[in-house]
């Protein structure tokens, strides 16, 4: 790819990020300030109702609760969270590591667990990438067949655009909008939140503000297993879309490289012909001189 094209892409990406940051700034900061004020007011009202409780001890209590919550543990007098490290949850965590989702709601706390996590990531991420690419190739086959039935006799670029559109529409329906119905029913989320969770997960952003299967739901192990299968298929679909969308760029790069190699070969051939012509001319001149 030419440096000019890279520069244009960089400018477009930078402008896109700046615009997104501006929107997030004006949407989220007022809500954050409101929550801070309400929390501070609740804190002061609590201290006024219970003046016998020292403020510094309350602060220690809140910090301990927050620290436990950051570790994925909720343990109060009336509520205890489900374990995060039963086999199903551990399997789910390992899947989030090798797929680079990394929700962040749970993480290993022991030194041995952190070391195992390192090896799990270093060996599992390349293996998972190859596996997802293979699954993506299998998903491409039915899309290609459907594309051939819908449209024929068009240029390669038109066919590629049709294939990308089919991938986006069918994949979004089967892997985002329909699974979001399941999350809405199982987790009690708003449907928009479920769609948000699906997109954040399948794009491997994984903020961790919403994680399926954390709450105690019926058939929790089976639910998490189905969720794992959905993650694998969804990531393969995203990889397929990226591959198809970058196909034209890769083709252009290959064509430019072939064009450059042909021009270099042509230049070398002309140089050799020029050298041969010069040698022949010198030979003829030497013969004439003799």
N, C-alpha and C positions, 0 to 999 in steps of 0.2 A: 504494500500500500504506500502511495506517495506521501511525503511529509506534509504536503498541502492538505490532503484528505484527513490525515491524522490531526492536523491543527484545527480544521473545521469541526471534526468530531469532538475535540477537546472543548472548543468554545461552546458548542451546542450542549454538551454534557454539563459544563460549568454553569451555563445560564439556567438549565433545567434544575440543577441542584439549588441554585440561589432562589429561584422562584418557589420551589418546594419548601425551602427553609423559611421564606417569607410567609407563606400560607400557614405553615405549622406554628410559627411564632405568634401570629395574630389570632389563631384559633385556640391554641393550647395554653398560652401563658395566662390569659384572664381566668380560665378555669382552675389552673394551678394556684393562682393567688387566692381565689375564692376558697378552695379547699384548705389552704394554709390558714386563712383567717378563721374559718369555721373550726378547724382543729384546735387552734390556739384558744378560741373562745370556749370550746368544750373543756379544754385542759384547765383553764382558769375557773370555770364554773364548777368543775369537779373538786378543785382545791377549796373553793368557798363552801361547798356542801360538807366536805370532810376536812376541816381545819386541823384535826389531830394527825393527819397523815403528812409527814414532812415532804417538802417538794423534792429534795434531792433523792429521797428513797423512791418516790414515784418515778423520777427520771431513770433511776437504775432499773426499776421494774419494766418500764416501757422499752428501754434499750435491750433488755434480755428478751422480751417478747419479739421485738423486731429482728434480733439476731437469729432467734429460732425460726421465725417466719422466713427469713432469707435462706435458711437451710431447708425449707420445705416442711417444717414441723409446726403444727398447731396443737398445742397442749394446754388447755385451760381447765377450770373446774367443771365446766359443762360440756366441753367439746374436745375431741381428740381426732386428729387427722388420720387418714389411712396411712399405713407404712409406705414409704417410698422405695423400699429395697426388698420387697418380695420378688419372686422370680419374674412375674409378669412386668413389674415396674422396672426391674433391672434390665430385662430384655428391651423394654421401651427406651430406657436411657441409652443403652448401647446402640440402638438404632439411630437415635438422635445424634450420637457422636459420629458414627461412620457416614451418615448422610449430611453432616455439617449443619444440621438444623440448630442444635444447641439451645433449647428453650431457656435454660438458666434457672428454672424453678428448683431444680435439685442438682447437686454436684457432689462428687466424692469428698469426704472430709478427712479420711485417714490418709496418711502418707502412702501406704501401700496401694490404696484405691487410686490416688492421683498418678502413681507410677504406672499402674495397669491401664489407666485412662490414656496416658501418653502412647503406650504401645498399641492400644486399641485404635487410636486415631491414626497413627502413622502407618499402620498396616491395613486398617479397615477402610480408610478413605479412598486410596487408589483402587482397592478391590471393589468397593461399592461403585466407584465411578465407571469402571469397566462393565460391571453388571448392569448398571442403569443404561449405559450406551447400548448394550446388547438388547435389553428390553425395549429401548427406543426403536431399534431397528425392526423388532417384531411388530411394534405398534405402527410403524410406517407402512407395512404391507397392506392392511385393510384400508388405510387412508388412500394409498396409491390406487388400489382397485376401485374405490368409490370415485376418485377423481377421474379415472379413465372412463367410467360409465357416464359421468356427468358432462365431461367436456373432452373433445378430441380435435386434432388438427390445429392446435394452437401453438404459439411459440413456447420455447422453454421457459421464458420468464413468466408468461401468463400461467402456465401449468404450475410453476413453483408458487405463485401468488395464490392460486386456487387451493393448492395443498396446504399452505400455511393457514388460510382461512378455515378450511375444513378441520385442521388440527385444533385451532383455537376454539371454534364453535363446539365441536363434538367433545373435546377435552374439557372445556369449561362446564358443559352441561353434565357430563358423566363424573367429573372429578372435583368440581367445585360446588355447583348449585345443588345437585342431588345429595352429596355427602353433607352439605350444610343443613339439610332437613334432618338428617340423623343427629347431628350435633345439637340442633335446636331442641329436638325431642329428648335426647339423653342428658344434656347438660342444663337445659332450661335457659339457654342464651336466646337473645333476640336473633332473628334470622340474619340481619345485617352483620351482627357480631360473628356469627358462624361463618359467613362468607369471608369476612376479614380474617378470621383464624385460618381458614383454608388457604387463602392466598399467601398469608404470612408464612405458613408452614411449607407449602409447596415451592415457594421461592427461596427456601432455606434461610429466611430472615430470622424467624424464631425469636420474637421479642420475649416470650415467656409470660406475658400478661394474661393470656388465656392458654390453657393446656387441657386437652381432652383426657378424660379418665382419671383425673386427680380426685374428684369427688367420689363418694361411695355410691356407685350406681349398680343396678342389678346386672349380674353376669359381667363384672368388671374385667376379669381376665380375658374373656371372649371379646369384649368390647375393645380392649387395648390391642388384641391380636388383629382384629378387623381394621383398626386404626393403622396398625403397622403395614398391613397389605396396601391400604389406601395410600400411605406415604410413599411406598416403593413405586406403585403405578403412577402416582402423581408426579414424582420427581423424574421418572422416565419420560413422561409426557412433556414436562418443562424442558428437559434436555433435547427432546425431539424438536420442539418449537425453535429453540435457540439454534440447533443445527440447520433447520430449514431456513431460518431468517438470515443466517450468515452464509448460506450457500452461494448467493450471488457475489458476495464480497470475496469468498474463497476462489470462485471461478475467475473473477477479475484479476486477482493476484496471480493465479496460475497463468492466465493469458498474458499478463504483463511480463511475467518471468520468461515465458516462451518467446514473446516478441523481442525481449531484450537479448535472449540467447541467440535468436535468429539474426538479429542485427549485428551482434558481436561476431557470429560465424560468418556473416556476409562481409563484414569489415576485414576479418582475417583472410577470407578468400581473395578479396580485392588486393589486399596487401601482398599476398603471395603471388598473385598474378602480376602485380606491378614489379615485384622483385624478379620474377622470371623474365618479364619483358626487359627489364634493365640489364639482366645478365645476358640475354640473347643479343641485345643491342651492343653491349660491350664486346661480346665475342665476335660479332660481325665487324665491328670497327677494328679489332685487333687483326682479324684476317685481312682486311683491306690494307691496313698499314703494312703488314708483312708483304 
